[in-house]
Amino acid sequence: MKIALLSGKGGTGKTFVSVNMAFVAEKAMYIDCDVEEPNGHLFLNPQIEAVEEVKVAMPKIDHEKCTGCRKCVEFCRFNALAYVNNAVKVFEDVCHSCGGCMLVCPENAIVEKDKTIGKIEKGRSGEVSVKTGILNMGEASGVPIVKQLIENVSIEEELSIIDAPPGSACIVMEAIKDVDYCVLVAEPTIFGTQNLSMVHELVKLFDIPYGVVLNKCLDDENPAEKYCEENEIHVIGKVMYSHDLALLSSQGEIVSRVDSSYYAKFKTMLERIFEEVHHGTTSRA
Amino acid sequence: MKIVIPVDANIKETDVCMSFGRAPYYMLYNTEDSSYEFIKNTAATSPGGAGIQAAQTVVDLKVDALLTPRCGQNAADIILGANIKVYKTLHPSVQYNIKEFLDNKLNPLSEIHSGYHNHGNY
């Protein structure tokens, strides 16, 4: 089973919920898809066993064959190519490796060359196997890293916890497209609720079963909770704001490891997800 | 000599646009006869790499100089690579900058920013 954790904005607690869920599961794989700033490893502290590079194809111009027709320059919607001083110039930092320029070149003057954009670290932390995607600084898109991270995941592990990047852009879609369940982590603020509505819209579009974890809850009114009530969204868990919790997190501690009440809380959340996914499968079948 | 300036609108009294790559228009000014025309910037609404496409436009106009308040790294690579000189504008007024340029009072743009193209997700 694959579970993805997402949120409209950063800092709501995706990684907090992800690492705790991975920890309380008897056996799980934790996949950090937040490739611009992966931080699950700070909590899980895995022993790194392997590192693989993530490469994308970049266009390479054969200036002997190029006739300067500019078809590639006109085609590129990312504006990664320019024609200057009678030669095509490639701007690798904006190229999205779509390969379109190679297809439109009538002279076959464009070939592919590899470019490393980041890496995947694979390791182990107790019963949790950990995969961390890391995008090199300055790269245009982390999507290829997420693709490589989630490749063949289902056959590797029974339970995969996917810590998605914040937001609702392409890279998030890539992280959730094959999952069985999405957990939307939300903050009790108006801004947080607006961001929750964005990811809510996204998971509805993907037709993936989902539920919400309300994080950092206070005793005051919670606009995110109200949103869930109004939209009949299943709240699978609620975590109260706590100074001690924040302190433990800042020390890189997985709270479920040191506090049995949190262990039970996250275990319950996981069970609710299993129930919903299995129920959904049987009712659909 | 032909010079080009990113501008906010296609009218003579327009101001210099604060962005090179996303300026709606470029004013193409001929110093020989003081004639000018406006070129629409097709890169203005581009999702990414606007500076590159805009620089391509400027290079294709075969100008001698670009007067702009700022310029990104990728655009500068293209423009400077095509031996076009880049000067920093000092004032919002287009007419003022042209006059200063003709009096040799504008300085070359020394500060090239690294661009904004990695901040968007698409």
HADDOCK unambig.tbl for C-alpha pairs under 7 A between the chains (distance, minus, plus):
assign (segid A and resid 78 and name CA) (segid B and resid 48 and name CA) 5.48 0.50 0.50
assign (segid A and resid 78 and name CA) (segid B and resid 49 and name CA) 5.71 0.50 0.50
assign (segid A and resid 79 and name CA) (segid B and resid 48 and name CA) 6.87 0.50 0.50
assign (segid A and resid 79 and name CA) (segid B and resid 49 and name CA) 4.89 0.50 0.50
assign (segid A and resid 79 and name CA) (segid B and resid 50 and name CA) 6.88 0.50 0.50
assign (segid A and resid 79 and name CA) (segid B and resid 52 and name CA) 6.18 0.50 0.50
assign (segid A and resid 79 and name CA) (segid B and resid 53 and name CA) 5.87 0.50 0.50
assign (segid A and resid 80 and name CA) (segid B and resid 49 and name CA) 6.50 0.50 0.50
assign (segid A and resid 82 and name CA) (segid B and resid 52 and name CA) 6.84 0.50 0.50
assign (segid A and resid 82 and name CA) (segid B and resid 56 and name CA) 6.19 0.50 0.50
assign (segid A and resid 83 and name CA) (segid B and resid 56 and name CA) 6.99 0.50 0.50
assign (segid A and resid 84 and name CA) (segid B and resid 78 and name CA) 6.69 0.50 0.50
assign (segid A and resid 84 and name CA) (segid B and resid 82 and name CA) 6.42 0.50 0.50
assign (segid A and resid 85 and name CA) (segid B and resid 82 and name CA) 6.11 0.50 0.50
assign (segid A and resid 94 and name CA) (segid B and resid 49 and name CA) 6.47 0.50 0.50
assign (segid A and resid 138 and name CA) (segid B and resid 118 and name CA) 6.50 0.50 0.50
assign (segid A and resid 140 and name CA) (segid B and resid 118 and name CA) 5.63 0.50 0.50
assign (segid A and resid 169 and name CA) (segid B and resid 121 and name CA) 6.42 0.50 0.50
assign (segid A and resid 169 and name CA) (segid B and resid 122 and name CA) 6.45 0.50 0.50
assign (segid A and resid 170 and name CA) (segid B and resid 122 and name CA) 6.08 0.50 0.50
